[in-house]
Amino acid sequence: MNFRWLGPLAMLAALFIGDQIRINRPGHKYRLTVEVETPAGIKAASGVLSVHPDRGYSRAGHTVTRGDAVFVDLGGGKNLVALLAHLDKTLDLDGINYVALRAYKAAGKNVSFNEMSGMTGVAPVTGALTPALVTFTDASDPATARAVPPDGLEAAFGKGFQLHGVSAEVVPNGFWPLDFGGPLGEPVTRGIETKLPWLKGADASAATALRAAGLPGGEAIDPRQAFTRK
């Protein structure tokens, strides 16, 4: 066997792996938390999202987010889902990429996108930064989706329900692709397909849910991306 190629091959492999890490490692990760006041006390849920800038060579892509919508179990069959989308005349799927950045800036921290991974503390997510909220009368049926304005929880669920708050908190980036918990970094949260089982299908259920909720997206978006980003 000719061993003289082992060194160059090992170097090429190391360069390739290093480049893949550079391209695929998130710019930052953040935990999106939704808290709801209910007659039984505050109910909350959160999910970690990863934000990836385009570091490819073609520069044909754009910043993307990976993770799942946040599902809050309010008890008694009631639920509230914070989508990976914002409502701005039509459904905007790109705003979720900048929720944490804009929340920290709104809180008075003049931070750039490239500095986000070093941020600490919790920033409130308010106003236009709040993701679109929906509820499902029957979580197993996408056609039962209804939009819920941030100030309209009492009308949707009854007396004693209101949005306590939404917040963003930058969490450790970790070491992609080994960022699966502990000192290696916070993993991206998955599980929305367990809460909304129709998402597992390959049909148009996500589009059905958005239409039922009256959230206009048109043909320009992938409806599933309002619920999960791989």
N, CA, C and O of each residue as an XYZ file, in Angstrom:
920
protein
N       0.848     -1.196      0.000
C       0.000      0.000      0.000
C       0.887      1.251      0.000
O       1.889      1.323      0.712
N       0.493      2.228     -0.815
C       1.250      3.474     -0.901
C       0.709      4.444      0.148
O      -0.402      4.959      0.024
N       1.524      4.683      1.194
C       1.067      5.505      2.311
C       1.310      6.995      2.098
O       0.902      7.819      2.917
N       1.971      7.335      1.003
C       2.321      8.745      0.851
C       1.097      9.633      0.623
O       1.159     10.850      0.795
N      -0.044      8.989      0.223
C      -1.260      9.774      0.007
C      -2.088      9.959      1.278
O      -3.041     10.738      1.296
N      -1.717      9.237      2.342
C      -2.531      9.315      3.560
C      -2.524     10.714      4.153
O      -3.560     11.219      4.586
N      -1.341     11.342      4.171
C      -1.255     12.690      4.735
C      -2.115     13.686      3.990
O      -2.938     14.356      4.614
N      -1.958     13.816      2.657
C      -2.800     14.745      1.902
C      -4.286     14.432      2.000
O      -5.113     15.340      2.083
N      -4.630     13.123      1.991
C      -6.043     12.751      2.099
C      -6.612     13.142      3.457
O      -7.740     13.628      3.551
N      -5.823     12.926      4.509
C      -6.269     13.304      5.851
C      -6.454     14.816      5.944
O      -7.394     15.297      6.577
N      -5.545     15.566      5.303
C      -5.660     17.018      5.321
C      -6.901     17.473      4.564
O      -7.608     18.376      5.012
N      -7.171     16.846      3.411
C      -8.364     17.193      2.653
C      -9.635     16.876      3.436
O     -10.594     17.648      3.422
N      -9.631     15.724      4.124
C     -10.791     15.341      4.932
C     -11.017     16.345      6.057
O     -12.151     16.734      6.335
N      -9.919     16.763      6.706
C     -10.026     17.733      7.791
C     -10.544     19.070      7.283
O     -11.361     19.714      7.941
N     -10.067     19.492      6.108
C     -10.526     20.746      5.524
C     -12.004     20.674      5.167
O     -12.755     21.625      5.383
N     -12.418     19.515      4.609
C     -13.830     19.346      4.237
C     -14.725     19.389      5.467
O     -15.742     20.082      5.478
N     -14.340     18.640      6.512
C     -15.143     18.605      7.736
C     -15.209     19.990      8.366
O     -16.271     20.439      8.796
N     -14.057     20.660      8.416
C     -14.038     22.005      8.988
C     -14.918     22.963      8.215
O     -15.594     23.805      8.807
N     -14.915     22.844      6.895
C     -15.744     23.720      6.078
C     -17.225     23.431      6.285
O     -18.038     24.355      6.320
N     -17.588     22.140      6.425
C     -18.983     21.793      6.689
C     -19.450     22.346      8.030
O     -20.587     22.801      8.160
N     -18.570     22.304      9.025
C     -18.908     22.882     10.326
C     -19.110     24.384     10.190
O     -20.058     24.943     10.744
N     -18.211     25.039      9.448
C     -18.333     26.485      9.243
C     -19.652     26.837      8.563
O     -20.318     27.796      8.950
N     -20.027     26.059      7.547
C     -21.235     26.355      6.784
C     -22.499     26.062      7.590
O     -23.456     26.835      7.545
N     -22.508     24.948      8.327
C     -23.747     24.474      8.958
C     -23.924     24.883     10.409
O     -25.029     24.780     10.942
N     -22.874     25.341     11.057
C     -23.011     25.747     12.458
C     -23.930     26.968     12.543
O     -23.779     27.902     11.756
N     -24.868     26.976     13.474
C     -25.775     28.121     13.597
C     -25.021     29.405     13.910
O     -23.973     29.390     14.556
N     -25.577     30.515     13.438
C     -25.054     31.799     13.866
C     -25.353     32.011     15.336
O     -24.515     32.516     16.083
N     -26.559     31.620     15.750
C     -26.923     31.624     17.166
C     -28.161     30.755     17.358
O     -28.855     30.409     16.403
N     -28.415     30.417     18.607
C     -29.631     29.707     18.983
C     -30.344     30.523     20.050
O     -29.717     31.230     20.839
N     -31.648     30.414     20.059
C     -32.391     31.104     21.121
C     -33.596     30.280     21.554
O     -34.175     29.518     20.779
N     -33.947     30.462     22.807
C     -35.124     29.787     23.366
C     -36.296     30.757     23.307
O     -36.245     31.848     23.875
N     -37.354     30.347     22.612
C     -38.586     31.133     22.544
C     -39.559     30.560     23.563
O     -39.917     29.384     23.498
N     -39.982     31.392     24.500
C     -40.866     30.945     25.582
C     -42.188     31.694     25.510
O     -42.223     32.911     25.326
N     -43.270     30.948     25.656
C     -44.615     31.531     25.666
C     -45.269     31.191     26.995
O     -45.346     30.023     27.377
N     -45.743     32.222     27.704
C     -46.395     32.039     29.005
C     -47.817     32.581     28.938
O     -48.054     33.676     28.429
N     -48.755     31.802     29.458
C     -50.167     32.160     29.411
C     -50.754     32.102     30.815
O     -50.580     31.114     31.529
N     -51.444     33.156     31.202
C     -52.171     33.146     32.469
C     -53.493     32.419     32.262
O     -54.238     32.716     31.327
N     -53.777     31.463     33.146
C     -55.028     30.703     33.085
C     -55.662     30.705     34.474
O     -54.996     31.069     35.443
N     -56.915     30.314     34.597
C     -57.529     30.231     35.927
C     -56.793     29.266     36.856
O     -56.928     29.359     38.077
N     -56.010     28.336     36.284
C     -55.264     27.371     37.089
C     -53.809     27.803     37.295
O     -53.001     27.028     37.806
N     -53.476     29.027     36.905
C     -52.099     29.494     37.038
C     -51.435     29.645     35.677
O     -52.063     29.443     34.638
N     -50.175     29.998     35.698
C     -49.454     30.229     34.445
C     -49.056     28.901     33.805
O     -48.470     28.031     34.449
N     -49.385     28.770     32.535
C     -48.952     27.629     31.733
C     -47.911     28.144     30.741
O     -48.078     29.217     30.160
N     -46.846     27.384     30.549
C     -45.764     27.847     29.685
C     -45.166     26.697     28.894
O     -45.249     25.532     29.284
N     -44.567     27.055     27.781
C     -43.810     26.098     26.974
C     -42.743     26.883     26.232
O     -42.868     28.091     26.032
N     -41.702     26.188     25.831
C     -40.620     26.857     25.113
C     -39.983     25.906     24.117
O     -40.173     24.692     24.187
N     -39.239     26.463     23.205
C     -38.516     25.663     22.227
C     -37.258     26.379     21.805
O     -37.237     27.605     21.701
N     -36.201     25.613     21.560
C     -34.940     26.181     21.097
C     -34.914     26.172     19.576
O     -35.152     25.142     18.946
N     -34.623     27.327     18.994
C     -34.527     27.495     17.549
C     -33.086     27.844     17.193
O     -32.407     28.545     17.943
N     -32.629     27.357     16.056
C     -31.282     27.700     15.580
C     -31.393     28.553     14.334
O     -32.210     28.278     13.455
N     -30.573     29.589     14.258
C     -30.611     30.544     13.147
C     -29.315     30.407     12.355
O     -28.221     30.522     12.907
N     -29.456     30.157     11.052
C     -28.310     29.848     10.198
C     -28.161     30.880      9.086
O     -29.013     30.954      8.201
N     -27.102     31.674      9.115
C     -26.856     32.572      7.987
C     -26.341     31.791      6.789
O     -25.848     30.673      6.933
N     -26.456     32.377      5.621
C     -25.962     31.732      4.409
C     -24.444     31.893      4.345
O     -23.934     32.993      4.131
N     -23.728     30.780      4.535
C     -22.267     30.809      4.449
C     -21.768     30.010      3.244
O     -20.571     29.757      3.112
N     -22.691     29.618      2.371
C     -22.302     28.829      1.210
C     -21.546     29.663      0.188
O     -21.462     30.886      0.300
N     -21.002     28.985     -0.804
C     -20.191     29.670     -1.800
C     -21.022     30.309     -2.901
O     -20.579     31.274     -3.524
N     -22.215     29.792     -3.151
C     -23.036     30.343     -4.223
C     -23.705     31.647     -3.810
O     -24.077     32.456     -4.660
N     -23.860     31.853     -2.477
C     -24.564     33.009     -1.931
C     -25.980     33.100     -2.474
O     -26.567     34.181     -2.526
N     -26.525     31.954     -2.881
C     -27.878     31.939     -3.449
C     -28.945     31.752     -2.374
O     -30.134     31.934     -2.633
N     -28.519     31.391     -1.182
C     -29.482     31.145     -0.120
C     -29.749     32.383      0.714
O     -29.422     33.500      0.313
N     -30.349     32.172      1.888
C     -30.610     33.278      2.811
C     -30.665     32.698      4.214
O     -30.627     31.481      4.397
N     -30.754     33.565      5.187
C     -30.804     33.122      6.580
C     -32.035     32.247      6.806
O     -33.132     32.571      6.350
N     -31.840     31.133      7.518
C     -32.946     30.212      7.793
C     -32.957     29.844      9.272
O     -31.933     29.910      9.953
N     -34.122     29.460      9.748
C     -34.297     28.997     11.126
C     -34.692     27.530     11.110
O     -35.437     27.086     10.236
N     -34.186     26.781     12.087
C     -34.577     25.377     12.248
C     -35.176     25.196     13.630
O     -34.686     25.754     14.612
N     -36.235     24.413     13.695
C     -36.908     24.171     14.959
C     -38.394     23.993     14.740
O     -38.851     23.873     13.604
N     -39.144     23.977     15.821
C     -40.586     23.739     15.772
C     -41.348     24.889     16.414
O     -40.818     25.619     17.251
N     -42.601     25.031     16.003
C     -43.504     25.959     16.671
C     -43.648     25.560     18.139
O     -43.430     24.404     18.503
N     -44.015     26.528     18.973
C     -44.148     26.280     20.414
C     -45.609     25.986     20.747
O     -46.490     26.808     20.497
N     -45.854     24.809     21.311
C     -47.206     24.352     21.657
C     -47.384     24.460     23.169
O     -46.671     23.810     23.934
N     -48.335     25.284     23.591
C     -48.625     25.445     25.022
C     -49.917     24.711     25.351
O     -50.978     25.042     24.821
N     -49.827     23.718     26.223
C     -51.003     22.983     26.693
C     -51.626     23.778     27.830
O     -51.030     23.907     28.899
N     -52.822     24.311     27.605
C     -53.478     25.159     28.596
C     -54.371     24.362     29.536
O     -54.961     24.928     30.457
N     -54.478     23.059     29.316
C     -55.347     22.227     30.139
C     -56.779     22.252     29.622
O     -57.191     23.180     28.927
N     -57.513     21.233     29.969
C     -58.918     21.161     29.575
C     -59.126     21.088     28.073
O     -60.169     21.502     27.566
N     -58.131     20.560     27.356
C     -58.253     20.447     25.913
C     -57.930     21.716     25.156
O     -58.032     21.751     23.930
N     -57.539     22.765     25.874
C     -57.210     24.034     25.224
C     -55.707     24.099     24.943
O     -54.900     23.512     25.664
N     -55.355     24.817     23.894
C     -53.947     24.940     23.526
C     -53.705     26.260     22.824
O     -54.630     26.890     22.313
N     -52.451     26.665     22.808
C     -52.037     27.856     22.076
C     -50.716     27.529     21.392
O     -49.797     27.004     22.022
N     -50.623     27.840     20.102
C     -49.425     27.525     19.329
C     -48.829     28.816     18.783
O     -49.501     29.580     18.090
N     -47.554     29.050     19.107
C     -46.824     30.176     18.535
C     -46.129     29.671     17.278
O     -45.199     28.869     17.360
N     -46.577     30.136     16.120
C     -46.061     29.665     14.849
C     -44.671     30.238     14.557
O     -44.235     31.208     15.178
N     -44.002     29.623     13.612
C     -42.720     30.138     13.127
C     -43.010     31.125     12.003
O     -42.469     31.009     10.903
N     -43.858     32.084     12.292
C     -44.331     33.012     11.270
C     -44.917     34.242     11.942
O     -45.295     34.215     13.113
N     -44.983     35.316     11.176
C     -45.593     36.556     11.630
C     -46.644     36.979     10.608
O     -46.541     36.658      9.424
N     -47.642     37.694     11.078
C     -48.684     38.171     10.187
C     -48.432     39.634      9.865
O     -48.507     40.496     10.741
N     -48.133     39.906      8.597
C     -47.920     41.270      8.108
C     -48.627     41.370      6.760
O     -47.999     41.274      5.705
N     -49.927     41.562      6.813
C     -50.813     41.503      5.653
C     -50.899     40.060      5.141
O     -51.993     39.504      5.050
N     -49.767     39.455      4.810
C     -49.722     38.031      4.511
C     -48.827     37.365      5.552
O     -48.225     38.045      6.383
N     -48.739     36.051      5.508
C     -47.939     35.330      6.491
C     -46.462     35.412      6.112
O     -46.068     35.001      5.021
N     -45.661     35.941      7.013
C     -44.228     36.144      6.781
C     -43.448     35.054      7.501
O     -43.542     34.927      8.721
N     -42.678     34.264      6.752
C     -41.902     33.175      7.332
C     -40.472     33.594      7.691
O     -39.769     32.846      8.370
N     -40.035     34.763      7.251
C     -38.653     35.175      7.479
C     -38.446     35.906      8.801
O     -37.329     35.935      9.319
N     -39.490     36.489      9.347
C     -39.343     37.276     10.569
C     -38.802     36.485     11.745
O     -38.124     37.043     12.607
N     -39.097     35.176     11.791
C     -38.644     34.344     12.915
C     -37.123     34.293     12.980
O     -36.557     34.029     14.041
N     -36.447     34.545     11.841
C     -34.983     34.532     11.821
C     -34.379     35.633     12.687
O     -33.236     35.526     13.131
N     -35.151     36.686     12.923
C     -34.592     37.877     13.569
C     -35.314     38.244     14.862
O     -35.116     39.335     15.395
N     -36.151     37.334     15.367
C     -36.907     37.634     16.587
C     -35.984     37.954     17.751
O     -36.153     38.977     18.414
N     -35.007     37.088     18.007
C     -34.117     37.319     19.153
C     -33.305     38.588     18.960
O     -33.206     39.401     19.878
N     -32.722     38.771     17.780
C     -31.927     39.964     17.489
C     -32.736     41.228     17.740
O     -32.269     42.143     18.418
N     -33.936     41.282     17.200
C     -34.759     42.481     17.336
C     -35.270     42.665     18.754
O     -35.447     43.796     19.207
N     -35.510     41.554     19.467
C     -35.960     41.651     20.853
C     -34.861     42.237     21.739
O     -35.134     43.091     22.582
N     -33.629     41.784     21.553
C     -32.521     42.332     22.334
C     -32.310     43.809     22.005
O     -32.043     44.616     22.896
N     -32.429     44.158     20.734
C     -32.271     45.563     20.358
C     -33.374     46.410     20.979
O     -33.119     47.511     21.468
N     -34.609     45.890     20.960
C     -35.721     46.623     21.562
C     -35.534     46.794     23.062
O     -36.050     47.738     23.661
N     -34.783     45.861     23.666
C     -34.508     45.937     25.104
C     -33.319     46.853     25.415
O     -32.908     46.977     26.568
N     -32.775     47.488     24.379
C     -31.711     48.452     24.590
C     -30.303     47.933     24.391
O     -29.334     48.628     24.695
N     -30.179     46.699     23.876
C     -28.846     46.132     23.651
C     -28.510     46.247     22.172
O     -29.096     45.558     21.338
N     -27.573     47.112     21.857
C     -27.218     47.380     20.470
C     -26.264     46.302     19.967
O     -25.046     46.482     19.956
N     -26.842     45.186     19.555
C     -26.064     44.013     19.168
C     -26.222     43.761     17.673
O     -27.293     43.993     17.112
N     -25.164     43.288     17.032
C     -25.246     42.925     15.621
C     -25.590     41.444     15.492
O     -25.500     40.692     16.463
N     -25.980     41.035     14.299
C     -26.310     39.630     14.057
C     -25.123     38.734     14.408
O     -25.306     37.682     15.020
N     -23.924     39.131     14.032
C     -22.737     38.301     14.268
C     -22.342     38.224     15.730
O     -21.546     37.363     16.107
N     -22.880     39.105     16.562
C     -22.569     39.109     17.986
C     -23.602     38.364     18.814
O     -23.444     38.228     20.027
N     -24.663     37.880     18.168
C     -25.784     37.317     18.912
C     -25.424     36.101     19.741
O     -25.990     35.914     20.818
N     -24.503     35.267     19.278
C     -24.192     34.032     20.014
C     -23.592     34.318     21.383
O     -23.582     33.439     22.244
N     -23.093     35.530     21.599
C     -22.496     35.868     22.881
C     -23.433     36.587     23.830
O     -23.026     36.975     24.925
N     -24.683     36.771     23.426
C     -25.634     37.499     24.269
C     -26.075     36.650     25.463
O     -26.079     35.420     25.406
N     -26.445     37.339     26.540
C     -26.971     36.678     27.735
C     -28.230     37.407     28.182
O     -28.486     38.542     27.780
N     -29.001     36.741     29.011
C     -30.207     37.356     29.537
C     -31.418     37.102     28.659
O     -31.315     36.590     27.545
N     -32.566     37.478     29.197
C     -33.849     37.264     28.527
C     -34.370     38.591     28.002
O     -34.304     39.610     28.688
N     -34.890     38.572     26.777
C     -35.456     39.780     26.175
C     -36.935     39.553     25.888
O     -37.298     38.530     25.308
N     -37.795     40.492     26.285
C     -39.218     40.332     25.981
C     -39.487     40.459     24.493
O     -38.870     41.268     23.800
N     -40.419     39.646     24.015
C     -40.854     39.680     22.613
C     -42.250     40.279     22.614
O     -43.200     39.655     23.088
N     -42.372     41.480     22.087
C     -43.645     42.198     22.175
C     -44.027     42.786     20.819
O     -43.239     42.788     19.873
N     -45.247     43.279     20.758
C     -45.708     43.982     19.575
C     -45.600     43.153     18.315
O     -45.993     41.986     18.282
N     -45.056     43.777     17.270
C     -44.950     43.121     15.968
C     -43.980     41.955     15.977
O     -43.992     41.142     15.054
N     -43.133     41.852     17.005
C     -42.190     40.731     17.089
C     -42.866     39.441     17.522
O     -42.310     38.359     17.337
N     -44.061     39.542     18.096
C     -44.773     38.356     18.575
C     -45.198     37.481     17.402
O     -45.863     37.964     16.486
N     -44.826     36.204     17.415
C     -45.242     35.311     16.314
C     -46.762     35.187     16.230
O     -47.471     35.455     17.200
N     -47.244     34.786     15.083
C     -48.670     34.521     14.918
C     -49.087     33.397     15.865
O     -48.382     32.398     16.006
N     -50.234     33.571     16.506
C     -50.738     32.603     17.480
C     -52.005     31.947     16.944
O     -52.873     32.617     16.386
N     -52.103     30.636     17.117
C     -53.306     29.909     16.720
C     -53.677     28.930     17.822
O     -52.866     28.604     18.690
N     -54.911     28.471     17.767
C     -55.364     27.404     18.658
C     -56.121     26.381     17.836
O     -56.655     26.700     16.774
N     -56.166     25.145     18.330
C     -56.895     24.070     17.670
C     -57.955     23.535     18.634
O     -57.634     23.064     19.725
N     -59.199     23.613     18.227
C     -60.265     23.027     19.031
C     -60.026     21.537     19.203
O     -60.289     20.971     20.264
N     -59.527     20.912     18.152
C     -59.140     19.502     18.163
C     -57.745     19.423     17.537
O     -57.587     19.615     16.331
N     -56.736     19.140     18.366
C     -55.357     19.153     17.875
C     -55.106     18.109     16.796
O     -54.109     18.190     16.078
N     -55.987     17.140     16.674
C     -55.813     16.111     15.648
C     -56.472     16.487     14.325
O     -56.405     15.731     13.356
N     -57.112     17.658     14.284
C     -57.836     18.082     13.084
C     -57.376     19.485     12.683
O     -57.719     20.457     13.356
N     -56.603     19.608     11.596
C     -56.098     20.926     11.206
C     -57.195     21.919     10.848
O     -56.980     23.130     10.917
N     -58.361     21.423     10.469
C     -59.448     22.313     10.074
C     -60.065     23.043     11.264
O     -60.894     23.932     11.074
N     -59.679     22.686     12.481
C     -60.227     23.355     13.667
C     -59.341     24.507     14.145
O     -59.560     25.046     15.230
N     -58.338     24.890     13.338
C     -57.436     25.985     13.723
C     -58.167     27.326     13.715
O     -59.012     27.590     12.859
N     -57.821     28.162     14.687
C     -58.347     29.516     14.760
C     -57.209     30.452     15.168
O     -56.408     30.114     16.040
N     -57.138     31.613     14.548
C     -56.138     32.601     14.930
C     -56.522     33.223     16.270
O     -57.703     33.406     16.566
N     -55.509     33.546     17.075
C     -55.741     34.166     18.375
C     -54.863     35.418     18.475
O     -53.639     35.298     18.537
N     -55.455     36.606     18.492
C     -54.650     37.809     18.679
C     -53.985     37.801     20.057
O     -54.556     37.258     21.003
N     -52.802     38.384     20.193
C     -52.120     38.387     21.497
C     -52.973     38.960     22.632
O     -52.828     38.564     23.788
N     -53.861     39.892     22.289
C     -54.730     40.478     23.321
C     -56.119     39.864     23.314
O     -57.041     40.416     23.914
N     -56.285     38.710     22.630
C     -57.611     38.129     22.491
C     -57.766     36.755     23.092
O     -58.643     35.995     22.682
N     -56.910     36.414     24.082
C     -56.995     35.066     24.651
C     -58.270     34.859     25.454
O     -58.818     33.757     25.467
N     -58.748     35.898     26.120
C     -59.973     35.734     26.907
C     -61.155     35.453     26.000
O     -62.018     34.639     26.330
N     -61.197     36.123     24.860
C     -62.284     35.877     23.910
C     -62.197     34.471     23.336
O     -63.221     33.855     23.037
N     -60.974     33.959     23.182
C     -60.784     32.637     22.586
C     -61.024     31.508     23.583
O     -61.569     30.463     23.229
N     -60.610     31.728     24.844
C     -60.606     30.618     25.806
C     -61.522     30.828     27.008
O     -61.880     29.862     27.683
N     -61.904     32.065     27.284
C     -62.749     32.315     28.436
C     -62.081     33.212     29.457
O     -60.911     33.571     29.324
N     -62.845     33.568     30.480
C     -62.363     34.486     31.512
C     -61.159     33.898     32.239
O     -61.121     32.708     32.553
N     -60.187     34.753     32.495
C     -58.999     34.330     33.235
C     -57.826     33.950     32.357
O     -56.747     33.646     32.867
N     -58.016     33.963     31.032
C     -56.924     33.634     30.109
C     -56.368     34.908     29.484
O     -57.115     35.724     28.944
N     -55.084     35.066     29.560
C     -54.421     36.155     28.842
C     -52.949     35.820     28.640
O     -52.363     35.018     29.369
N     -52.381     36.450     27.643
C     -50.969     36.215     27.353
C     -50.124     36.891     28.416
O     -50.133     38.116     28.545
N     -49.400     36.094     29.169
C     -48.537     36.648     30.222
C     -47.271     37.244     29.625
O     -46.771     38.262     30.104
N     -46.755     36.610     28.577
C     -45.576     37.156     27.923
C     -44.913     36.164     26.986
O     -45.083     34.951     27.109
N     -44.159     36.708     26.053
C     -43.322     35.924     25.157
C     -41.907     36.461     25.301
O     -41.715     37.674     25.378
N     -40.920     35.587     25.337
C     -39.545     36.043     25.529
C     -38.573     35.230     24.685
O     -38.866     34.115     24.253
N     -37.407     35.827     24.466
C     -36.324     35.164     23.740
C     -35.069     35.194     24.601
O     -34.780     36.192     25.261
N     -34.333     34.100     24.588
C     -33.093     34.018     25.359
C     -32.055     33.245     24.544
O     -32.276     32.083     24.202
N     -30.946     33.872     24.240
C     -29.888     33.186     23.514
C     -29.323     32.065     24.384
O     -29.076     32.259     25.575
N     -29.122     30.896     23.785
C     -28.592     29.728     24.501
C     -27.296     29.285     23.827
O     -27.019     29.699     22.701
N     -26.495     28.447     24.496
C     -25.205     28.036     23.922
C     -25.339     27.379     22.550
O     -26.189     26.515     22.335
N     -24.491     27.806     21.642
C     -24.490     27.281     20.276
C     -24.061     25.822     20.224
O     -24.621     25.027     19.468
N     -23.074     25.480     21.024
C     -22.564     24.119     21.008
C     -21.619     23.880     19.848
O     -21.146     24.820     19.210
N     -21.353     22.622     19.587
C     -20.386     22.228     18.574
C     -21.070     21.351     17.533
O     -21.069     20.124     17.634
N     -21.654     22.006     16.531
C     -22.324     21.256     15.466
C     -21.312     20.325     14.814
O     -20.187     20.752     14.556
N     -21.670     19.034     14.528
C     -22.993     18.411     14.664
C     -23.176     17.646     15.975
O     -24.044     16.777     16.063
N     -22.379     17.955     16.983
C     -22.435     17.238     18.256
C     -23.211     18.014     19.316
O     -23.098     17.711     20.504
N     -23.989     18.999     18.911
C     -24.702     19.842     19.880
C     -26.004     19.174     20.319
O     -27.099     19.589     19.939
N     -25.850     18.132     21.126
C     -27.044     17.392     21.550
C     -27.267     17.459     23.056
O     -27.854     16.550     23.642
N     -26.798     18.533     23.679
C     -27.137     18.744     25.081
C     -25.939     18.917     25.981
O     -24.809     18.607     25.605
N     -26.202     19.421     27.185
C     -25.152     19.594     28.179
C     -24.093     20.582     27.719
O     -24.413     21.598     27.102
N     -22.830     20.288     28.017
C     -21.756     21.214     27.652
C     -21.549     21.346     26.153
O     -20.837     22.245     25.706
N     -22.166     20.455     25.359
C     -22.012     20.513     23.908
C     -22.989     21.485     23.261
O     -22.940     21.706     22.051
N     -23.877     22.068     24.066
C     -24.806     23.053     23.530
C     -26.245     22.586     23.561
O     -26.530     21.390     23.618
N     -27.152     23.560     23.524
C     -28.581     23.265     23.552
C     -29.028     22.705     22.199
O     -28.784     23.334     21.169
N     -29.672     21.545     22.180
C     -30.177     21.017     20.912
C     -31.456     21.735     20.487
O     -32.190     22.263     21.323
N     -31.710     21.748     19.192
C     -32.953     22.304     18.682
C     -34.121     21.447     19.178
O     -34.042     20.219     19.176
N     -35.195     22.101     19.599
C     -36.348     21.390     20.150
C     -37.228     20.829     19.035
O     -37.574     21.532     18.086
N     -37.578     19.564     19.168
C     -38.516     18.912     18.255
C     -39.690     18.352     19.055
O     -39.610     18.229     20.278
N     -40.774     18.017     18.369
C     -41.904     17.401     19.054
C     -43.262     17.926     18.632
O     -44.285     17.421     19.094
N     -43.299     18.941     17.752
C     -44.595     19.487     17.362
C     -45.433     18.453     16.615
O     -46.662     18.505     16.656
N     -44.775     17.511     15.930
C     -45.533     16.493     15.195
C     -46.233     15.523     16.147
O     -47.193     14.858     15.756
N     -45.765     15.438     17.380
C     -46.465     14.639     18.384
C     -47.712     15.361     18.866
O     -48.747     14.741     19.109
N     -47.603     16.685     19.002
C     -48.738     17.491     19.452
C     -49.784     17.654     18.350
O     -50.987     17.645     18.611
N     -49.301     17.804     17.106
C     -50.181     17.979     15.949
C     -49.889     16.837     14.978
O     -49.147     17.032     14.016
N     -50.452     15.657     15.207
C     -50.063     14.453     14.457
C     -50.283     14.530     12.958
O     -49.643     13.791     12.210
N     -51.165     15.398     12.500
C     -51.407     15.512     11.058
C     -50.197     16.079     10.318
O     -50.110     15.964      9.095
N     -49.270     16.686     11.045
C     -48.059     17.197     10.401
C     -47.167     16.077      9.862
O     -46.312     16.316      9.009
N     -47.367     14.864     10.356
C     -46.549     13.736      9.901
C     -46.906     13.318      8.486
O     -46.108     12.658      7.821
N     -48.079     13.684      8.014
C     -48.506     13.292      6.678
C     -47.882     14.154      5.602
O     -47.325     15.216      5.878
N     -47.984     13.687      4.382
C     -47.427     14.411      3.243
C     -48.510     15.164      2.487
O     -48.284     15.619      1.365
N     -49.685     15.300      3.093
C     -50.784     15.967      2.398
C     -50.756     17.471      2.672
O     -49.742     18.008      3.120
N     -51.859     18.138      2.405
C     -51.920     19.593      2.534
C     -52.514     20.028      3.869
O     -53.159     21.073      3.948
N     -52.304     19.240      4.914
C     -52.912     19.555      6.206
C     -52.453     20.897      6.760
O     -53.252     21.632      7.340
N     -51.176     21.224      6.589
C     -50.674     22.503      7.109
C     -51.369     23.671      6.421
O     -51.727     24.658      7.063
N     -51.556     23.548      5.108
C     -52.274     24.591      4.371
C     -53.722     24.687      4.857
O     -54.277     25.781      4.955
N     -54.329     23.538      5.160
C     -55.694     23.525      5.686
C     -55.774     24.278      6.998
O     -56.708     25.047      7.226
N     -54.785     24.055      7.869
C     -54.763     24.728      9.166
C     -54.644     26.239      9.008
O     -55.354     26.988      9.679
N     -53.763     26.690      8.136
C     -53.576     28.131      7.952
C     -54.826     28.768      7.353
O     -55.208     29.872      7.740
N     -55.460     28.080      6.414
C     -56.699     28.608      5.832
C     -57.794     28.682      6.881
O     -58.524     29.670      6.956
N     -57.910     27.632      7.695
C     -58.946     27.616      8.727
C     -58.746     28.746      9.725
O     -59.713     29.304     10.244
N     -57.485     29.080      9.992
C     -57.170     30.162     10.934
C     -57.274     31.535     10.288
O     -57.149     32.554     10.967
N     -57.503     31.565      8.979
C     -57.613     32.841      8.284
C     -56.288     33.552      8.124
O     -56.238     34.781      8.064
N     -55.197     32.771      8.052
C     -53.866     33.352      7.904
C     -53.457     33.262      6.440
O     -53.148     32.174      5.954
N     -53.449     34.380      5.731
C     -53.184     34.353      4.283
C     -51.711     34.152      3.987
O     -50.857     34.907      4.451
N     -51.431     33.119      3.205
C     -50.047     32.868      2.823
C     -49.887     32.754      1.327
O     -48.830     33.048      0.769
N     -50.962     32.319      0.686
C     -50.912     32.164     -0.759
C     -50.000     31.029     -1.170
O     -49.618     30.193     -0.351
N     -49.659     31.008     -2.438
C     -48.820     29.947     -2.985
C     -47.340     30.235     -2.825
O     -46.502     29.418     -3.206
N     -47.008     31.402     -2.258
C     -45.601     31.807     -2.190
C     -44.859     31.155     -1.035
O     -43.634     31.258     -0.964
N     -45.562     30.489     -0.129
C     -44.898     29.909      1.039
C     -45.183     28.416      1.127
O     -46.140     27.907      0.544
N     -44.323     27.729      1.875
C     -44.537     26.330      2.226
C     -45.262     26.320      3.570
O     -44.641     26.639      4.584
N     -46.544     25.969      3.623
C     -47.312     26.072      4.871
C     -46.694     25.304      6.034
O     -46.811     25.734      7.181
N     -46.035     24.172      5.760
C     -45.428     23.389      6.846
C     -44.390     24.193      7.604
O     -44.165     23.955      8.790
N     -43.756     25.143      6.933
C     -42.702     25.908      7.575
C     -43.231     26.839      8.658
O     -42.452     27.365      9.452
N     -44.526     27.047      8.700
C     -45.114     27.804      9.809
C     -45.105     26.969     11.088
O     -45.231     27.512     12.186
N     -44.956     25.647     10.948
C     -45.032     24.747     12.091
C     -43.690     24.075     12.396
O     -43.377     23.831     13.561
N     -42.910     23.780     11.384
C     -41.638     23.083     11.614
C     -40.669     23.413     10.490
O     -41.053     23.522      9.326
N     -39.405     23.569     10.866
C     -38.324     23.818      9.900
C     -37.231     22.788     10.162
O     -36.702     22.720     11.271
N     -36.896     22.008      9.183
C     -35.892     20.945      9.338
C     -34.494     21.487      9.052
O     -33.515     20.744      9.131
